[in-house]
Amino acid sequence: MTRRFAMVAGATAVLMAGCGGGEDDTVSPPQDKAPSTAAYEPGPFFGECGSITDAEVQAAFGAGPFAQVTRNSVGCQWETVAISGPSVSFSWYRGSPIGRERAGSELIGRPAKDIAIDGNPGFEAEQGPLCEIGVQFGDDFFHWSVTYSEQIPARPPCDVGNELAKLTVERKQ
């Protein structure tokens, strides 16, 4: 133990000596510049579940009924049966880049295309019975995900997602 301590102390002394200064060392005055950060541009308030009712989700989705509805501070999920069954989810992201969500969709094989809802840019990514819709507002965005899983879709999933996204945009506060 003493030998290990002596080795660590010796190595520390050598490193510290390398950091020492000579007679001609100059000290730079402190910089008055604070790190520049872009101002956060908040989007509107969307309300719980994107201001969409369970009945409206059910009517748009056309499958169900929903066995479980989960609501929390960042979104909602409507599930017809088990966790891997048909479902619809809404998420709202504050201060998060929509590009990351879009890239994630593309990375797992859902090519995204540009969309705009009421002049707000976004993306739509579809693969089989699943569709994702993301719409940006300033530095925020919301995201609808619609999946019929193994069921035959009652409607095209992106038709459902776009309908719900348009309602969310109409009801923003």
Summary of the structure (lengths in Angstrom):
residues: 173
radius of gyration: 26.1
end to end distance: 66.2
largest distance: 80.6
contacts: 457
relative contact order: 0.17
helix: 31%
strand: 27%
